């Protein structure tokens, strides 16, 4: 049976919070793998994917076909998953401190005695994963195509098969971080063969069918990496790789009703109108038009149709360095 690695952390009110984790051990001839979902607790799709993978891994272990060791954390963030306010889950930021849950992991690791319970949780999560050869951190965007973040040191040699297995339409290749995201902390404090952030479409894309497709993709990827004794075929990747600095992030210059005039995956020309914001419905003069900064493809969109000033309206691929890129992550 799988080894239960579940543990508890102390919540903001002193209450115990549970984190479920399981480890499936093979014959040690294959790599060590860490799979997790829900670091941003309002990004649910990966939780269902790992929920579907758990019994398959258990059966594989029982049949003696598991070669590597696989650790699975299906719902990694007990702080965020408890932050329901007026019927809405606020799972991206820690309510008590305002910290993005997927930032500051490196700082927490540097503390011999973490300053608070959030830092202790971050340190425990990285320590669980830092010896792994292959690490996947499952996330979702607002509304999005399936895409990956992969450090340049892993692309394309180790990341191409993952992109193909998960049918990622875009791979964003990054060089510098500095924000202490989980993936960055694993790269700095471990020696992974591949560590990647997987964006499983948008937050509303949660279904058995999509979860099975993604679970099948991860399963095939595990097979071709020698984790599972099974032959798997992966189709040739048909997506697009783009440097992070070439991604165009379109921000709302004012608050209002957002009207997207193109859809996910659509190609746009430089200068093409892609959206408008109606600041004061009923007043045509309050409409603000938004245009593509360069030729590319729409990768993400804002899920809510009433936006605040400065909100990320959409993200696009590009072929030249974005004038608005200053290094670091694309999102706060």
C-alpha positions in Angstrom: 0.0 0.0 0.0 1.0 3.6 -0.4 2.9 5.2 2.4 0.8 7.9 4.1 3.0 11.0 4.4 0.2 13.3 5.5 1.0 16.0 8.0 -0.5 18.9 9.9 0.4 22.6 10.2 -1.1 25.1 12.5 -3.7 27.4 11.1 -3.9 31.2 11.5 -6.2 30.7 14.5 -4.1 28.0 16.1 -6.3 25.2 14.7 -4.7 22.1 13.1 -4.8 21.9 9.3 -4.4 18.6 7.5 -2.4 18.0 4.3 -2.9 14.7 2.6 0.2 13.2 0.9 0.9 9.6 -0.3 4.1 7.9 -1.6 4.1 5.0 -3.9 7.4 3.1 -3.8 8.7 1.0 -6.7 11.8 -1.1 -7.1 14.2 2.0 -7.1 15.2 1.4 -10.7 13.3 4.5 -11.9 13.3 8.2 -11.0 11.7 9.9 -8.0 8.7 12.0 -8.8 6.7 14.7 -6.9 3.2 15.7 -8.1 1.2 18.3 -6.3 -1.8 20.5 -6.9 -3.6 23.4 -5.2 -0.8 25.6 -4.0 -3.2 28.3 -5.2 -6.2 26.8 -3.4 -8.7 28.2 -5.8 -7.2 26.3 -8.8 -9.1 23.1 -8.6 -8.5 21.2 -11.8 -5.2 19.6 -10.7 -6.8 18.3 -7.5 -9.2 16.2 -9.6 -6.4 15.0 -11.9 -4.3 13.7 -8.9 -7.5 12.2 -7.3 -7.9 10.1 -10.5 -4.2 9.2 -10.6 -4.0 7.9 -7.0 -5.9 4.6 -7.6 -4.0 4.0 -10.8 -0.7 4.3 -9.0 -1.8 2.1 -6.2 -2.8 -0.6 -8.7 0.5 -0.2 -10.5 2.4 -0.7 -7.3 0.3 -3.7 -6.4 1.1 -5.3 -9.7 4.8 -4.8 -9.3 5.1 -2.4 -12.3 6.2 0.7 -10.5 9.9 1.4 -11.0 10.3 4.8 -9.5 8.9 6.5 -6.4 5.9 8.8 -6.7 4.8 11.3 -4.1 1.4 12.8 -4.6 -0.1 15.9 -2.7 -3.5 16.4 -4.3 -4.5 19.5 -2.2 -1.4 21.1 -1.0 -2.7 24.3 0.6 -4.8 23.9 3.8 -4.7 27.7 4.5 -6.2 28.8 1.2 -8.8 26.1 0.9 -10.4 27.3 4.2 -10.7 31.0 3.0 -14.3 31.0 1.9 -15.8 34.5 2.1 -19.5 35.1 1.2 -19.6 32.0 -0.9 -16.3 32.6 -2.8 -13.0 30.9 -2.3 -10.1 33.3 -1.9 -7.3 30.9 -2.5 -4.5 32.9 -4.2 -3.4 35.1 -1.4 -3.0 34.4 2.3 -5.7 36.5 4.0 -3.7 37.1 7.2 -0.6 38.5 5.5 -1.6 39.3 1.9 1.2 37.0 0.6 0.7 35.2 -2.7 0.8 31.5 -1.7 3.2 30.7 -4.5 5.8 33.3 -3.6 8.5 33.4 -0.9 9.3 29.7 -0.8 13.0 30.5 -0.9 12.8 32.9 2.0 11.0 30.2 4.1 13.7 27.6 3.3 16.4 30.0 4.5 14.9 30.3 7.9 16.1 27.7 10.4 12.9 28.4 12.4 10.2 29.8 10.1 8.7 33.0 11.4 5.1 31.9 11.0 2.9 28.9 10.2 2.7 29.9 6.5 6.5 29.8 6.2 6.6 26.5 8.0 4.1 25.1 5.5 6.2 26.3 2.6 9.3 24.8 4.0 7.7 21.5 4.6 6.3 21.3 1.1 9.7 22.0 -0.6 11.5 19.6 1.7 9.0 16.9 0.6 9.8 17.5 -3.0 13.5 18.6 -3.1 15.0 15.1 -3.6 12.7 14.4 -6.6 14.1 14.0 -10.1 10.8 15.1 -11.7 8.5 17.7 -10.2 5.1 18.9 -11.5 3.2 21.7 -9.8 -0.4 21.8 -11.2 -2.1 25.2 -11.5 -4.8 26.9 -13.6 -5.2 30.4 -14.9 -8.4 32.5 -15.1 -9.4 31.4 -18.6 -6.6 29.8 -20.6 -5.3 27.4 -23.1 -3.3 24.5 -21.5 0.3 25.8 -21.1 3.5 25.2 -19.2 6.2 27.3 -17.5 9.6 25.7 -17.9 13.1 26.9 -17.0 15.4 27.3 -20.0 17.8 24.7 -18.6 15.0 22.0 -19.1 13.9 23.1 -22.6 13.5 21.4 -24.9 15.5 18.3 -23.8 13.5 17.3 -20.8 10.4 19.4 -21.2 9.3 18.6 -24.8 7.9 15.2 -23.9 5.8 16.7 -21.0 4.4 19.4 -23.4 3.4 16.7 -25.9 1.9 14.4 -23.3 -0.2 17.1 -21.8 -1.1 18.6 -25.2 0.1 22.0 -24.0 -0.6 24.6 -26.7 2.1 27.0 -25.4 5.3 26.6 -23.4 6.6 29.7 -21.7 10.4 29.5 -21.2 11.8 31.5 -18.3 15.3 32.4 -17.3 15.0 34.5 -14.2 12.6 34.4 -11.3 13.3 36.2 -8.1 9.9 35.8 -6.6 10.5 32.5 -4.8 7.8 30.5 -6.5 7.7 26.8 -5.6 9.2 25.7 -8.9 12.1 28.2 -8.5 12.8 27.0 -5.0 13.0 23.4 -6.1 15.5 24.3 -8.8 17.6 26.2 -6.4 17.5 23.7 -3.5 17.3 20.4 -5.3 18.7 18.8 -8.5 15.7 18.0 -10.6 15.9 16.6 -14.1 12.7 18.6 -14.7 10.6 20.9 -12.6 7.6 22.5 -14.3 4.5 24.5 -13.5 1.6 23.1 -15.4 -1.4 25.4 -16.2 -4.4 23.2 -16.7 -6.5 25.7 -18.7 -8.9 27.9 -16.6 -10.4 27.8 -13.2 -13.8 26.7 -14.5 -12.3 23.8 -16.6 -13.0 21.1 -14.0 -14.6 17.9 -15.3 -14.0 14.2 -15.2 -13.3 14.2 -19.0 -10.6 16.9 -18.8 -9.2 15.3 -15.6 -8.9 11.9 -17.4 -7.2 13.5 -20.4 -4.7 15.2 -18.2 -4.2 12.1 -15.9 -3.6 10.0 -19.0 -1.0 12.5 -20.2 0.8 12.5 -16.9 0.6 8.7 -16.9 2.2 8.4 -20.4 4.9 10.9 -19.3 5.7 8.8 -16.3 5.9 5.7 -18.5 8.4 7.2 -21.0 10.5 8.5 -18.1 10.9 5.0 -16.7 8.7 5.5 -13.7 6.2 2.9 -14.7 6.9 -0.4 -16.5 4.5 0.2 -19.4 5.0 1.2 -23.0 3.4 4.5 -23.9 3.2 6.5 -27.1 3.1 10.3 -27.2 2.1 12.3 -30.3 4.5 14.9 -31.7 4.1 18.2 -30.0 2.3 20.8 -32.1 2.5 23.8 -29.7 4.5 27.0 -29.5 7.4 27.8 -27.3 7.9 31.5 -26.3 10.4 33.3 -24.1 8.7 34.8 -21.0 10.0 38.2 -21.9 8.2 38.1 -25.3 4.8 37.4 -23.7 2.5 40.4 -23.9 0.3 41.1 -20.8 -2.6 43.4 -21.5 -3.7 45.4 -18.5 -7.0 47.3 -18.0 -6.3 51.0 -18.2 -9.5 51.7 -16.3 -12.3 49.9 -14.5 -15.5 48.8 -16.2 -17.3 46.2 -18.1 -14.8 44.0 -20.1 -15.8 42.9 -23.6 -13.3 40.5 -25.2 -13.6 40.7 -28.9 -11.5 37.6 -29.6 -11.3 34.1 -28.0 -8.7 31.9 -26.5 -6.3 30.6 -29.1 -7.1 33.3 -31.7 -4.2 34.8 -33.6 -4.0 38.6 -33.7 -2.0 41.1 -35.7 -0.1 44.0 -34.1 -2.4 46.9 -33.6 -5.6 44.8 -33.9 -8.4 45.7 -31.5 -9.0 42.8 -29.1 -11.2 44.2 -26.3 -12.9 47.2 -24.9 -13.9 48.4 -21.5 -17.1 50.3 -20.8 -16.4 52.5 -17.9 -20.0 53.9 -17.5 -22.6 51.8 -19.2 -25.0 54.1 -21.0 -22.2 56.6 -21.8 -20.5 55.8 -25.2 -17.7 58.2 -24.5 -16.6 56.0 -21.5 -15.6 53.1 -23.8 -11.8 52.4 -23.9 -10.4 50.3 -26.7 -7.6 47.8 -26.2 -5.2 46.7 -28.9 -2.6 44.0 -29.5 0.9 45.2 -28.9 2.4 42.7 -31.4 1.4 39.8 -33.6 0.7 36.7 -31.5 -1.9 34.4 -30.0 -4.3 34.8 -27.1 -3.3 32.4 -24.3 -5.3 33.7 -21.3 -8.2 35.9 -20.6 -9.8 37.5 -17.5 -12.7 35.3 -16.3 -14.6 38.1 -14.6 -16.3 40.6 -17.0 -16.1 43.5 -14.6 -12.5 44.5 -14.1 -10.6 46.9 -11.9 -8.0 49.3 -13.2 -4.7 47.4 -13.6 -6.3 43.9 -13.9 -4.8 41.5 -16.3 -7.2 41.4 -19.3 -5.3 38.9 -21.4 -1.9 37.5 -22.2 -0.6 36.9 -25.7 2.4 35.2 -27.2 4.9 37.4 -29.1 8.1 37.2 -31.1 10.0 40.2 -29.7 10.7 41.4 -26.2 7.7 43.1 -24.7 8.1 46.8 -24.0 6.2 46.2 -20.7 8.4 43.3 -19.5 10.6 44.2 -16.5 11.8 40.7 -15.5 10.3 38.3 -13.0 6.9 36.6 -13.2 4.0 37.6 -15.5 1.5 37.8 -12.6 1.5 39.1 -9.1 
